[in-house]
């Protein structure tokens, strides 16, 4: 049986309760993207310059981003995230991937994306993104 998508979550340290975490309420869609830039290391054949090139690569920069979309909820976690975004300071927290492990970043997490919207008669929606402010670590479950 697969894991529930709602179990994928970014949880923030609760500044008022050491060792406790806050999760942004109302998030319905989660995504975590881990990618690596591939650096081209292709070199033409030194003995036969007319030979077909064979592309070779090596790993370059890694990138991790977390995004969540859903309905706005007037909750302490949202206020904490908005406050960190406005002050441009990283949040302490981690991303939990059920059945896989946890991504943590000692330097905290930046919020590069924060948006609110919706039609006149609908509930207010929100979207938020997180990126590590420093080197991140993955710990397998």
Backbone as CSV, one residue per row, in Angstrom:
resi,resn,N_x,N_y,N_z,CA_x,CA_y,CA_z,C_x,C_y,C_z
1,UNK,0.837,-1.173,0.000,0.000,0.000,0.000,0.885,1.240,0.000
2,UNK,0.521,2.238,-0.780,1.305,3.462,-0.885,1.101,4.397,0.296
3,UNK,1.943,5.390,0.348,1.860,6.410,1.397,0.853,7.479,0.987
4,UNK,0.183,8.086,1.915,-0.743,9.173,1.630,0.040,10.457,1.346
5,UNK,-0.331,11.166,0.294,0.361,12.401,-0.078,0.277,13.440,1.037
6,UNK,-0.805,13.427,1.790,-0.940,14.413,2.861,0.085,14.204,3.971
7,UNK,0.748,13.046,3.972,1.779,12.777,4.974,3.101,13.441,4.633
8,UNK,3.290,13.822,3.362,4.474,14.589,2.970,4.267,15.991,3.504
9,UNK,5.176,16.464,4.349,4.921,17.758,4.976,6.209,18.471,5.349
10,UNK,6.139,19.798,5.306,7.186,20.630,5.875,6.700,21.032,7.254
11,UNK,7.471,20.675,8.265,7.086,21.033,9.624,8.133,21.976,10.201
12,UNK,7.650,23.002,10.913,8.515,24.043,11.460,8.635,23.890,12.959
13,UNK,9.821,24.237,13.483,9.989,24.251,14.930,9.039,25.288,15.524
14,UNK,8.352,24.915,16.584,7.461,25.835,17.282,8.310,26.702,18.209
15,UNK,8.412,28.004,17.940,9.269,28.853,18.768,8.777,28.990,20.208
16,UNK,7.515,28.695,20.446,6.954,28.810,21.798,7.035,27.515,22.597
17,UNK,7.296,26.399,21.926,7.341,25.095,22.597,8.507,24.285,22.051
18,UNK,9.626,24.309,22.756,10.827,23.589,22.312,10.518,22.110,22.085
19,UNK,10.994,21.583,20.974,10.788,20.177,20.654,9.458,19.873,19.989
20,UNK,8.592,20.869,19.856,7.303,20.696,19.192,7.370,21.295,17.784
21,UNK,6.495,20.822,16.913,6.496,21.292,15.529,5.122,21.830,15.131
22,UNK,5.142,22.747,14.180,3.922,23.295,13.592,3.881,22.906,12.123
23,UNK,2.715,22.585,11.627,2.531,22.296,10.221,1.514,23.294,9.681
24,UNK,1.766,23.810,8.477,0.841,24.768,7.897,-0.461,24.061,7.569
25,UNK,-1.513,24.519,8.214,-2.846,23.949,8.054,-3.436,24.326,6.695
26,UNK,-4.260,23.478,6.128,-4.968,23.800,4.896,-4.277,23.370,3.630
27,UNK,-3.012,22.933,3.720,-2.279,22.510,2.529,-2.868,21.191,2.032
28,UNK,-3.254,21.171,0.761,-3.861,19.974,0.166,-2.930,19.274,-0.823
29,UNK,-2.086,20.048,-1.480,-1.189,19.500,-2.489,0.246,19.783,-2.080
30,UNK,1.046,18.747,-2.002,2.450,18.884,-1.612,3.339,18.409,-2.740
31,UNK,4.509,19.003,-2.842,5.505,18.467,-3.774,6.894,18.737,-3.235
32,UNK,7.770,17.804,-3.477,9.175,17.919,-3.112,9.953,17.591,-4.364
33,UNK,10.851,18.467,-4.748,11.673,18.216,-5.931,13.132,18.262,-5.539
34,UNK,13.836,17.193,-5.863,15.278,17.134,-5.671,15.870,16.939,-7.051
35,UNK,16.780,17.824,-7.416,17.364,17.708,-8.747,18.858,18.008,-8.681
36,UNK,19.553,17.620,-9.719,20.983,17.883,-9.810,21.292,18.427,-11.203
37,UNK,22.060,19.478,-11.229,22.530,20.032,-12.485,23.584,19.092,-13.060
38,UNK,23.478,18.786,-14.325,24.479,17.926,-14.957,25.458,18.807,-15.737
39,UNK,26.744,18.650,-15.455,27.791,19.435,-16.102,28.337,18.628,-17.277
40,UNK,28.387,19.260,-18.431,28.880,18.606,-19.655,30.393,18.437,-19.566
41,UNK,30.857,17.187,-19.662,32.299,16.900,-19.632,32.764,16.276,-20.946
42,UNK,31.991,16.477,-22.005,32.294,15.884,-23.305,33.606,16.438,-23.859
43,UNK,34.442,15.515,-24.347,35.709,15.901,-24.975,35.797,15.164,-26.309
44,UNK,36.109,15.886,-27.396,36.263,15.206,-28.685,37.401,14.183,-28.628
45,UNK,37.305,13.151,-29.447,38.342,12.134,-29.548,39.635,12.814,-30.007
46,UNK,40.680,12.680,-29.233,41.946,13.355,-29.556,42.632,12.765,-30.786
47,UNK,42.388,11.482,-31.085,43.038,10.833,-32.216,42.238,10.955,-33.506
48,UNK,40.910,11.071,-33.383,40.054,11.164,-34.569,39.003,12.251,-34.331
49,UNK,39.334,13.479,-34.727,38.457,14.613,-34.475,37.133,14.507,-35.232
50,UNK,37.074,13.641,-36.247,35.832,13.488,-37.003,34.910,12.421,-36.393
51,UNK,35.384,11.728,-35.381,34.563,10.690,-34.742,33.357,11.332,-34.059
52,UNK,32.233,10.611,-34.032,31.050,11.148,-33.358,31.357,11.441,-31.887
53,UNK,30.793,12.534,-31.418,30.965,12.879,-30.010,30.050,12.022,-29.157
54,UNK,30.531,11.618,-28.016,29.701,10.917,-27.050,29.638,11.775,-25.797
55,UNK,28.448,12.231,-25.505,28.274,13.133,-24.374,28.561,12.413,-23.066
56,UNK,29.344,13.075,-22.226,29.598,12.599,-20.874,29.243,13.725,-19.907
57,UNK,28.881,13.340,-18.701,28.474,14.337,-17.710,29.013,13.970,-16.334
58,UNK,28.936,14.947,-15.456,29.196,14.711,-14.029,28.161,15.526,-13.261
59,UNK,27.970,15.155,-12.025,27.013,15.893,-11.195,27.556,17.280,-10.871
60,UNK,26.652,18.233,-10.891,26.972,19.600,-10.493,26.182,19.944,-9.248
61,UNK,25.579,21.098,-9.240,24.850,21.608,-8.097,23.546,20.837,-7.867
62,UNK,23.282,20.495,-6.592,22.017,19.865,-6.224,21.036,20.949,-5.797
63,UNK,19.746,20.693,-6.009,18.717,21.636,-5.598,17.558,20.881,-4.973
64,UNK,17.002,21.473,-3.940,15.857,20.892,-3.255,14.821,21.990,-3.078
65,UNK,13.588,21.700,-3.434,12.509,22.661,-3.200,11.263,21.916,-2.759
66,UNK,10.512,22.564,-1.886,9.284,22.004,-1.335,8.185,23.022,-1.593
67,UNK,7.034,22.554,-2.060,5.913,23.466,-2.299,4.628,22.857,-1.756
68,UNK,3.750,23.735,-1.335,2.445,23.314,-0.852,1.378,24.289,-1.306
69,UNK,0.233,23.761,-1.697,-0.895,24.570,-2.132,-2.141,24.110,-1.395
70,UNK,-3.005,25.050,-1.062,-4.243,24.680,-0.392,-5.070,25.888,-0.033
71,UNK,-5.872,25.734,1.010,-6.737,26.810,1.468,-6.119,27.487,2.683
72,UNK,-6.167,28.804,2.684,-5.626,29.579,3.792,-6.371,29.265,5.085
73,UNK,-5.632,29.075,6.142,-6.190,28.884,7.481,-5.486,29.862,8.413
74,UNK,-6.245,30.575,9.221,-5.683,31.517,10.187,-5.095,30.697,11.327
75,UNK,-3.827,30.322,11.187,-3.181,29.388,12.091,-1.797,29.922,12.452
76,UNK,-1.289,29.559,13.622,0.015,30.044,14.091,1.138,29.734,13.106
77,UNK,1.091,28.574,12.449,2.151,28.195,11.515,2.195,29.126,10.307
78,UNK,1.038,29.529,9.812,0.990,30.448,8.672,1.561,31.801,9.086
79,UNK,1.187,32.261,10.259,1.704,33.547,10.751,3.212,33.491,10.940
80,UNK,3.732,32.371,11.426,5.170,32.197,11.588,5.870,32.252,10.234
81,UNK,5.317,31.546,9.242,5.909,31.522,7.905,5.866,32.902,7.242
82,UNK,4.738,33.588,7.333,4.608,34.923,6.737,5.577,35.887,7.421
83,UNK,5.694,35.793,8.735,6.634,36.643,9.466,8.071,36.422,9.024
84,UNK,8.456,35.150,8.836,9.816,34.838,8.374,10.029,35.343,6.950
85,UNK,9.013,35.201,6.105,9.112,35.683,4.721,9.318,37.201,4.712
86,UNK,8.480,37.924,5.460,8.566,39.386,5.483,9.886,39.877,6.072
87,UNK,10.390,39.184,7.088,11.659,39.564,7.715,12.869,39.027,6.941
88,UNK,12.605,38.168,5.964,13.635,37.506,5.171,14.640,36.766,6.056
89,UNK,14.084,35.948,6.958,14.908,35.110,7.816,14.502,33.653,7.620
90,UNK,15.461,32.740,7.678,15.137,31.319,7.514,14.329,30.774,8.693
91,UNK,13.496,29.795,8.386,12.721,29.075,9.406,13.441,27.787,9.771
92,UNK,13.354,27.407,11.027,13.862,26.104,11.441,12.765,25.081,11.209
93,UNK,13.127,23.943,10.628,12.142,22.909,10.369,12.738,21.780,9.565
94,UNK,11.862,20.936,9.052,12.311,19.806,8.250,11.187,19.351,7.347
95,UNK,11.550,18.616,6.308,10.576,18.040,5.394,10.562,16.534,5.624
96,UNK,9.387,16.030,5.927,9.227,14.602,6.205,8.582,13.931,4.995
97,UNK,9.273,12.925,4.446,8.752,12.150,3.321,8.422,10.759,3.858
98,UNK,7.132,10.448,3.972,6.735,9.174,4.588,7.294,7.969,3.827
99,UNK,7.825,7.033,4.584,8.363,5.820,3.990,9.749,5.996,3.390
100,UNK,10.269,7.220,3.392,11.570,7.480,2.776,12.550,8.082,3.775
101,UNK,12.202,9.213,4.376,13.113,9.845,5.325,12.817,11.316,5.515
102,UNK,13.824,12.036,6.006,13.671,13.441,6.376,14.797,14.278,5.794
103,UNK,14.422,15.451,5.271,15.392,16.442,4.810,15.484,17.529,5.872
104,UNK,16.699,17.791,6.354,16.909,18.835,7.345,17.990,19.788,6.854
105,UNK,17.961,21.002,7.393,18.961,22.009,7.043,19.255,22.826,8.297
106,UNK,20.472,22.710,8.812,20.845,23.411,10.035,20.705,24.924,9.875
107,UNK,20.955,25.437,8.671,20.866,26.879,8.419,19.413,27.355,8.325
108,UNK,18.464,26.441,8.305,17.061,26.802,8.189,16.578,26.761,6.750
109,UNK,15.358,27.234,6.535,14.701,27.164,5.228,14.182,28.537,4.826
110,UNK,14.530,28.959,3.633,14.015,30.207,3.084,12.656,29.961,2.436
111,UNK,11.874,31.015,2.340,10.576,30.954,1.672,10.668,31.828,0.423
112,UNK,10.935,31.221,-0.749,11.054,32.021,-1.970,9.715,32.332,-2.624
113,UNK,8.648,31.664,-2.162,7.346,31.815,-2.808,6.252,31.803,-1.756
114,UNK,5.397,32.817,-1.812,4.254,32.896,-0.924,3.167,33.648,-1.664
115,UNK,2.023,33.009,-1.874,0.953,33.704,-2.599,-0.407,33.339,-2.014
116,UNK,-1.329,34.282,-2.183,-2.704,34.115,-1.728,-3.607,34.525,-2.880
117,UNK,-4.757,33.882,-3.026,-5.653,34.249,-4.112,-6.983,33.531,-4.021
118,UNK,-7.830,33.824,-5.000,-9.118,33.150,-5.061,-10.171,34.027,-5.690
119,UNK,-11.264,33.395,-6.095,-12.398,34.123,-6.646,-13.215,34.728,-5.508
120,UNK,-14.046,35.681,-5.860,-14.810,36.461,-4.901,-15.629,35.617,-3.920
121,UNK,-16.224,34.540,-4.387,-17.111,33.756,-3.534,-16.484,32.464,-3.028
122,UNK,-15.213,32.288,-3.279,-14.535,31.067,-2.844,-13.632,31.344,-1.654
123,UNK,-13.213,30.276,-1.003,-12.268,30.418,0.098,-10.924,30.908,-0.428
124,UNK,-10.206,31.626,0.401,-8.893,32.139,0.055,-7.911,30.977,-0.058
125,UNK,-7.190,30.916,-1.172,-6.194,29.857,-1.358,-4.814,30.423,-1.042
126,UNK,-3.883,29.517,-0.802,-2.510,29.938,-0.556,-1.550,28.940,-1.177
127,UNK,-0.357,29.432,-1.460,0.709,28.607,-1.995,2.004,29.066,-1.333
128,UNK,2.839,28.115,-0.941,4.079,28.459,-0.258,5.187,27.525,-0.716
129,UNK,6.393,28.029,-0.750,7.546,27.226,-1.140,8.666,27.375,-0.122
130,UNK,9.485,26.352,-0.009,10.628,26.353,0.903,11.857,25.858,0.162
131,UNK,13.010,26.471,0.458,14.298,26.018,-0.075,15.320,26.097,1.062
132,UNK,16.276,25.171,1.104,17.259,25.202,2.190,18.128,26.463,2.111
133,UNK,18.397,27.046,3.279,19.234,28.247,3.350,20.716,27.884,3.373
134,UNK,21.015,26.622,3.518,22.396,26.130,3.547,22.400,24.695,3.053
135,UNK,23.451,23.988,3.402,23.557,22.592,2.975,22.515,21.754,3.704
136,UNK,21.784,20.954,2.933,20.773,20.090,3.543,21.292,18.666,3.676
137,UNK,20.642,17.919,4.556,21.030,16.525,4.827,19.773,15.670,4.713
138,UNK,19.901,14.535,4.054,18.806,13.560,3.996,19.120,12.428,4.950
139,UNK,18.153,12.092,5.809,18.288,10.970,6.731,17.218,9.960,6.388
140,UNK,17.658,8.775,5.953,16.706,7.729,5.574,15.928,7.239,6.786
141,UNK,14.698,6.825,6.541,13.833,6.306,7.609,14.371,5.002,8.126
